[in-house]
Amino acid sequence: VELVAAYQEWARTFLDRPERRAFRVEIAGDDNAGLCMFEWDDTHLESILAGMRPRARGVGGYQDVLRCQANWAVQHGLTSMGVLTQVWNISAMKPMIRAGFEPDYAVSTLHIMR
């Protein structure tokens, strides 16, 4: 299974619903530094997938992505936000904690490839 193709399919199907958004991340003129995808309901925004290209890591871009999502939530009247990641993904958890998030619960994911 080609991993990139699987993520591309996930992104396309994720955006089939109006309460979901995806944004490209721009850092210092690099308009393709990363990607974030999130969904929301009446009160809560959930960051589903966010990632930075290797060349854009280590400069605070992921924290900026989290802050931008939080600002979007506030601007749209939402009162809470969560971020999904695997418990082993320490490189994602560090900026989450720096941005003010606290671990709340853990889940396991299973990906079925067609």
Residue, then its C-alpha position, 0 to 999 in steps of 0.5 A: v500500500e502506498l502511504v502517500a496515496a492512502y493519506q491523499e484519499w483520506a484527505r479527499t474523503f474527509l472534506d466531503r462534509p461541510e463541517r470539516r476544513a483543511f488548510r495548507v501551512e505557510i511559513a516564511g514564504d514556504d506556502n507548502a510547509g504543512l497541512c492541518m485538517f479539523e472538524w467541529d460541531d456546535t461547541h468543539l473543534e477537533s484537530i484531526l491531522a496536522g503535519m509539517r514537512p521536514r524542512a519546516r520542523g523545529v521553527g514553531g510552525y506546528q504550535d502556530v497551526l494549533r494556535c490558528q485552529a484555536n483562534w478559528a474556533v474562538q472566532h466561530g463561537l466554539t468553546s473547546m478544542g482537542v487534538l488527536t495524536q497517537v500516544w507514542n508521537i512525542s514529537a507531536m505532543k511536545p508542541m501541543i503541551r507548549a501551546g497549552f494542551e494537556p493530555d486527556y485520554a488515549v485511543s488506539t486507531l486501526h486503519i483499513m486499507r482498500 
